[in-house]
């Protein structure tokens, strides 16, 4: 038996219907029963729905079971499918239990998780072996894809995050929220993306959908949900003062409450999906709940405001990865909502303090929130314009001036105009002029190019203010840009920091570890810092350290972990203006695997990144050049090599050595070429970096077609930080030969990859190009490839009424054109291609 478990709206019915369709295509006879809440009390209602003309009469359960068992015992493959088991009447359940015990026929059952606790139906689930399929909530990238399928175009980052949060990743709710928001003009289509027109997605068209979720609740359960809607996310012990414990237990069993720890280490609960809270918070519902609301406000007034948290650091990669994978079982939407509810409270409190006393200190406290968390443009403008600067401390005034500059650049003002504020500050406060100059140096390096004579500039600034944390931090960042990780680490080790500035030292340290080849250390460090930032409601730290960890995880081939990690950030919406570029970089990183592996150019999360980004940037992924070159899919190796080399040369000319080196590493492994490899080798030699020596030597043997030397190098290879890159390089070398129809070279690379994979087994499949845009398959080749995933050559020949030799020829051509290593991989490539989709629709 197969048990499909999921919440209402999770897609379990769709999965069952797809299974029925696939079974019927194979010639199986499917007996399908669908449970309905309104029919649960009708005896034998499920049996009647089979339309088998079974005259129940006086037969009773055993008589009906005899009749149905006789039908199922006939020759041929026969399968029972029961959708929404918890709503099937007890007589039908008894019949199915008896029939399955007698016939041993396979059964597919869909049900809610809570039905195991609320209904006594273990008999239908046994005896015999059982497979369990759990339908988890959708994650950010899946919600983005579903919105695009529903509305015909993708949504921007904030809209996708808001729909994910409100729906808790429930597919049915994602579709309904998107559809009704479009119908109500709460989202509009601009420049190919859906954007929110206000700050809410709630509309009157959602009432019916929400009331369906509430169907069957008792009055005390509805009252409990209303109380929780007023309270928001709150500790369990506080909620128990207004909602009885047994009511909370019943609501949790029905999947209407999510539980998590807050930054005080208190266990908190909130309504899920959050769209329910919007429903209960409506004025029409709350009018008669003033007494309840007052009780809740009194209960919440005793919540703690601050807490010191002792973080136990993980000491190994496997430990932090295990913790990360445990976290993946949690609900992204609920976590993001809980985080932002607390951030919103913090932002509101600080704004109210500033509004009451418009001092520089209060302005700095508020603006520091916007460096990392979602911005309120009107409040930023008001604070920057109306803060009284006559009595502020110089350090705080520098922060204020720097924030004005960053905000001006974020809005599109030119760098020269923006830098004027810092120069003015330096003249007004000569004792802080060195810090103002360092801040302007950071802006020029980040948004234009690396300045010349950088060592002389920093020596002069250090002499003027040797204890400055600002100067040390700026130097650390710029040393990263020019690929000098040891100097970056030295800078942060001597940094004294500056009160009021968000701490960027962890980001510098993590990236320095990464760029020096200490990949595992960088992952462990960044994930530890991310955990601390999460507890401290520090979205700046969350985004920046997630970027570092994602870079390391992707470099080591842990794509699934990296995509979850980045998705948890995307679920929080677009962050503040200082880390906005890191958010865009992760959107591009998340889109890379799809951009390379899709047989046709595909829409990815990278489309949500800000379009005004340049082709060249100071850190990997910050700019759009690398992603756009990969997404354009110039799969003629010489063309790809030439374009990649030009891009890397431009990166080097701007002084962005770190981006150039990691772009060259990625391009070399994805589709090896002479020009890019030579640039990589020269740059690594110039900066005396030896951490990639084994990889570069293997790449040289590949590019020079020296198969004998390649064999020697692979035989003597010792696993290092580039282990995943070597596997990716060998797969890329195979593609390089396949794209130019060099079957001898392709076969040699395939053998080398197989030998290497045998010697160093790994479950991580290296990222690689498919060749759909260079050597497109014919409609017939796609049709046969689509069947090759689950049928033998003779079966395909019989189905299409062609010869076996013709089938073999088409499969061979398709494997060669796409560079697929197996029939299964070929099937995975073509199953979503346009001709195959059109054929399925016509059928």
Buried (B, 14 or more C-beta within 10 A) or exposed (E): BBBBBBBBBBBBBEBBBEBBEEBEEEEBEBBBBBBBEEBBEBEBBBBBBBEEEBEBEEBBBEBBBBBBBEBBEEEEEBBBBBBBBBBBBBBBBBBBBBBBBBBEBBBBBBBBBBBBEEBEBEBBBEEEEEEEBEBBBBBBBBBBBBBBEBBEBBBBBBBBBBBBBBBBBBBBBBBBBBBBBBEBEBBEEEEEBBEBEEEEBBBEBBBEBBEBBBEEBEEEBBBBBBBBBBBBBBBBEBBBBBBEEEBBEBBBBBBBBBBBEBBBEBEBBBBBBBBBBBBBBBEEEBEEBEEBBEBBEEBBEEEEEEEEEEEEEBEEBEEBBEEBEEBBEBBBBBBBBBBBBBBBBBBEEBBEBBBEEBBBBBBBBBBBBBBBBBBBEEBBEBBBEEBEBEEBEBBBBBBBBBBBBBBBBBEEEEBEEBBEBBBEBBEBBEEBBBBBBBBBBBBBBBBBBBEEEBEEBBEEBBEBBEEBBBBBBBBBBBBBBBBBBEBBBBBBEBBEBBEBBBBBBBBBBBBBBBBBBBBBBBBBBBBBBBBBBBBBBBBBBBBBBBBBBBBBBBBBBBBEBBBBBBBBBBBBBBBBBBBBBBBBBBBBBBBBBBBBBBBBEBBBBBBBBBEEBEBBBBBBBBBBBBBBBBBEBBBEBEEBBBBBBBBBBBBBEBBBBBBBBBBBBBBBBBBBBBBBBBBBBEBBEEBEBEBBEBBBBBBBBBBEEEBEBBBEBBEEBEEBBBBBBBBBBBBBBBBBBBBEEBEEBBEBBBBBBEBBBEEEEEEBBBBBBBBBBBBBBEBBBBBBBBBBBEBEBEBBBEEBEBEBEBBBBBBEBBBBBBBBBEBEBBBBBBBEBEBBEEEEEEE
